[in-house]
Amino acid sequence: MTEIRPLTEADIDALAEVHVRTWQSAYAGIVPAEVLDALDPAVWAERRRSWSVPPGASTLVADDDGTLIGFANFGPSRVDQAGADEYDMSTGELYAIYVDPGHQGAGAGRLLLTAAREELATAGFAEMRLWVLEENHPARRFYEYMGMAPNGERSHYTPRGSTVELPEIRYAVRL
């Protein structure tokens, strides 16, 4: 049975493994192959350990009988999604949500997104936003299934180690 719970320090290596596997699966054909091939869970884990957590941000994990199968990061909305440390404290953002490819379609993503929405609403945010690569059609269908819709905002994302600018769109939902 899948349990949604807060991230612990002991989860970080498993979170990094899920993050890398999911990126390599979900972004194949979207993100340049050399970028995906170069992803290293140890590097992601170290980055996560040194991550400067925004005020009010949280990470929840999906734990399936002791195995971390997914996670969601969320908190106040970034003013500049490129990484500046400025936040809109009236709007929430789902920074990332990933479910291990071998566990997708079994409900963990729905549980994680629902829990993130509930926590953001409880914290007083009026809206939840997220950025998604325009070509990531499975994720977009999932977000739409979960009641989110594009809000007209567009941007570009450049993965680390690449110069490619990938179009992305912002989704939003009232809380």
C-alpha positions in Angstrom: 0.0 0.0 0.0 1.3 3.4 -0.9 1.7 5.9 1.9 2.4 9.7 1.4 4.7 11.0 4.0 7.3 13.8 4.4 10.8 13.3 3.0 13.5 12.3 5.4 17.3 12.6 5.1 17.4 8.8 4.7 15.2 9.1 1.6 17.5 11.3 -0.5 19.5 8.7 -2.3 16.3 6.8 -3.3 14.7 10.1 -4.3 17.7 10.9 -6.6 17.4 7.4 -8.2 13.7 8.0 -8.9 14.4 11.5 -10.2 17.0 10.3 -12.7 15.1 7.2 -13.9 12.0 9.3 -14.4 13.8 12.1 -16.2 15.4 9.5 -18.5 12.0 7.9 -19.3 9.7 10.9 -19.4 12.0 13.2 -21.3 13.4 10.8 -23.9 12.9 12.4 -27.3 12.4 15.9 -25.6 15.6 16.6 -23.7 18.8 15.9 -25.6 20.0 12.3 -25.2 23.5 13.4 -24.1 21.9 15.3 -21.2 19.8 12.4 -20.1 22.7 9.9 -20.5 24.9 12.1 -18.3 22.5 12.2 -15.3 24.0 10.8 -12.2 21.9 9.9 -9.1 24.8 10.7 -6.8 25.1 14.2 -8.2 21.3 14.7 -7.9 21.4 13.5 -4.3 24.2 15.9 -3.4 22.4 18.7 -5.1 19.3 17.9 -3.0 21.3 17.8 0.2 22.6 21.3 -0.5 19.3 22.6 -1.9 18.4 26.0 -0.3 14.8 25.2 0.6 12.4 28.1 0.0 10.5 29.3 3.0 7.4 27.2 3.4 8.5 24.5 0.9 8.0 20.8 1.4 8.7 17.5 -0.2 6.4 14.5 0.1 7.3 11.0 -0.9 5.2 8.1 -2.1 6.4 5.1 0.0 5.2 1.7 -1.3 5.9 -0.8 1.5 9.3 0.7 2.3 10.3 1.6 -1.3 10.3 5.2 -2.4 8.4 5.3 -5.7 7.8 9.0 -6.2 7.9 12.5 -4.7 6.5 16.0 -5.0 8.3 19.3 -4.2 6.1 22.3 -3.6 6.0 25.7 -1.9 5.6 29.4 -2.7 5.7 30.2 -6.4 9.0 31.3 -7.8 8.9 34.8 -9.3 11.5 33.7 -11.8 11.5 29.9 -12.5 15.1 30.1 -13.6 16.1 30.0 -10.0 16.2 33.4 -8.4 15.5 33.4 -4.7 12.3 35.5 -5.0 8.9 34.0 -4.2 5.3 35.1 -4.5 4.0 34.1 -1.1 0.3 34.3 -2.3 0.6 31.6 -4.9 1.8 28.0 -4.5 3.9 26.1 -7.0 4.5 22.4 -7.6 8.2 22.5 -8.4 8.5 18.8 -9.3 6.5 15.6 -9.2 7.9 12.3 -10.4 6.8 8.7 -10.1 9.2 5.9 -10.9 8.4 4.6 -14.4 7.7 1.1 -13.1 5.0 2.4 -10.8 3.3 5.0 -13.0 -0.4 4.5 -13.5 -1.1 2.9 -10.1 -2.2 6.0 -8.3 0.9 7.4 -6.6 1.0 10.5 -8.7 -2.7 11.3 -7.9 -1.9 10.8 -4.2 1.1 13.0 -4.3 -0.6 15.8 -6.3 -3.7 15.7 -4.1 -1.5 15.9 -0.9 0.5 18.8 -2.3 -2.7 20.7 -3.2 -4.1 20.1 0.3 -0.9 21.3 2.0 -0.7 24.4 -0.2 -4.3 25.2 0.5 -3.9 24.7 4.2 -0.9 27.0 4.1 -3.2 29.7 2.7 -2.2 29.7 -1.0 -5.1 30.6 -3.3 -3.7 28.9 -6.4 -1.2 26.2 -7.3 0.9 26.6 -10.5 3.5 24.4 -12.2 5.6 24.5 -15.3 5.6 21.6 -17.8 7.6 21.0 -20.9 5.2 21.7 -23.8 6.1 18.4 -25.5 5.5 16.3 -22.3 2.0 15.2 -23.4 1.6 12.4 -20.8 2.3 14.8 -17.9 0.0 17.4 -19.4 -2.8 14.9 -19.7 -2.2 13.9 -16.1 -2.4 17.5 -14.9 -5.6 18.1 -16.9 -7.1 14.9 -15.4 -6.3 16.4 -12.0 -8.2 19.6 -12.8 -5.4 21.9 -13.9 -5.3 23.9 -17.0 -2.8 26.1 -19.0 -3.0 29.7 -17.8 -1.5 31.3 -20.9 2.0 31.8 -19.5 4.9 30.4 -21.6 8.7 30.2 -21.0 11.7 28.2 -21.9 13.7 25.7 -19.9 17.4 24.9 -20.5 18.5 21.7 -18.9 21.8 21.7 -17.0 24.6 20.7 -19.4 22.7 21.9 -22.5 22.2 25.0 -24.5 18.8 23.8 -25.9 15.8 26.0 -24.9 12.7 23.8 -24.5 9.3 25.5 -24.6 7.3 25.1 -21.5 3.8 26.2 -20.4 2.4 27.0 -17.0 -0.7 25.2 -15.6 -2.7 26.4 -12.7 -5.6 25.5 -10.5 -7.5 27.5 -7.8 -7.2 26.0 -4.3 
